Amino acid sequence: MVEMSELAFEELVAEALDTIPPGLTKLMRNVVIVVVDHAPEKGLLGLYTGIPLTERGDWYSAVLPDRIEIYRTEHLAVCETEEELKEEVAITVVHEIAHHFGIDDDRLHALGW
């Protein structure tokens, strides 16, 4: 288990977001990324809730933003070192952003994520 303040963890998430190519971040629409202290279920590191870009149609307007949650205490519990934590946060951020782009878990696993 790793100990880390909320602020330091939020900085790790920000660093992970900075690694996403600008061409992809420009395509992200109506989505918010937040750090949440506790996951709704044990072992869950992140969660995407919303309507993926690939499923949005003409009907899509004036809706609340999609939400990507990154769970701090779950990350801290599964990582042994800060370096491992940094890597796991980066993987989780990419994984959840991929869902925003309509990539499901099966495809992510096939791609090595």
C-alpha positions in Angstrom: 0.0 0.0 0.0 1.2 3.5 -0.9 0.5 6.6 1.2 -0.2 9.8 -0.8 -2.1 13.0 -0.2 -5.2 13.9 -2.2 -3.3 16.7 -3.9 -0.3 14.6 -4.8 -2.6 11.9 -6.3 -4.5 14.6 -8.3 -1.1 15.7 -9.7 -0.5 12.1 -10.8 -3.8 12.1 -12.6 -2.9 15.4 -14.3 0.4 14.1 -15.4 -1.3 11.0 -16.9 -3.7 13.3 -18.8 -0.7 15.3 -20.1 0.5 12.1 -21.8 -2.6 11.9 -23.9 -1.8 13.1 -27.4 -3.2 16.6 -28.0 -5.0 15.4 -31.2 -7.0 13.0 -29.0 -7.8 15.4 -26.2 -9.1 17.9 -28.8 -11.7 15.2 -29.9 -13.0 14.7 -26.3 -16.4 16.3 -25.9 -18.6 17.0 -23.0 -16.6 14.9 -20.4 -15.3 15.7 -17.0 -12.5 13.8 -15.2 -12.5 13.7 -11.5 -10.6 12.1 -8.6 -12.9 10.4 -6.1 -11.6 9.1 -2.8 -13.6 5.9 -2.6 -14.8 3.5 -5.3 -18.4 2.2 -5.3 -17.0 -1.3 -5.2 -13.7 -2.9 -4.0 -11.0 -3.2 -6.7 -12.5 -0.7 -9.1 -9.8 1.8 -10.1 -11.8 4.0 -12.5 -15.2 4.3 -14.1 -16.6 5.9 -17.2 -20.2 6.9 -17.1 -21.8 8.5 -20.2 -22.5 8.1 -23.8 -19.4 7.3 -25.9 -18.6 9.5 -28.8 -19.3 6.7 -31.2 -22.9 6.4 -30.0 -23.8 10.0 -30.1 -26.2 11.2 -32.8 -28.2 14.2 -33.8 -30.3 13.7 -30.7 -27.3 14.3 -28.4 -27.5 17.9 -27.0 -28.0 19.7 -23.8 -27.0 16.6 -21.7 -24.9 16.5 -18.6 -21.2 15.7 -19.2 -19.9 12.2 -19.3 -17.9 11.5 -16.2 -14.6 9.7 -15.7 -13.9 8.9 -12.1 -10.4 7.8 -10.9 -10.5 6.2 -7.4 -7.7 7.3 -5.1 -7.9 4.8 -2.2 -8.3 1.8 -4.5 -5.1 2.8 -6.4 -3.2 3.3 -3.1 -4.4 -0.1 -1.9 -3.2 -2.1 -4.9 0.2 -0.4 -5.4 3.4 -1.1 -3.5 5.5 1.8 -4.7 5.0 5.3 -6.0 6.4 4.3 -9.4 3.9 1.5 -9.6 1.1 3.9 -8.6 2.1 6.4 -11.3 2.0 3.6 -13.9 -1.4 2.3 -12.7 -2.9 5.7 -12.7 -1.7 6.3 -16.2 -3.2 3.0 -17.3 -6.5 3.7 -15.7 -6.7 7.2 -17.2 -6.0 5.8 -20.7 -8.5 3.0 -20.1 -11.4 5.3 -19.1 -10.7 7.8 -21.9 -10.8 4.9 -24.3 -14.3 4.1 -23.1 -15.2 7.8 -23.9 -14.1 7.0 -27.5 -16.3 3.9 -27.6 -13.6 1.3 -27.1 -14.9 -1.6 -24.9 -13.0 -3.7 -22.4 -12.6 -6.6 -24.8 -10.9 -4.4 -27.4 -8.7 -2.7 -24.8 -7.5 -6.1 -23.5 -6.8 -7.2 -27.1 -4.7 -4.0 -27.5 -2.8 -4.8 -24.3 -4.5 -2.5 -21.9 
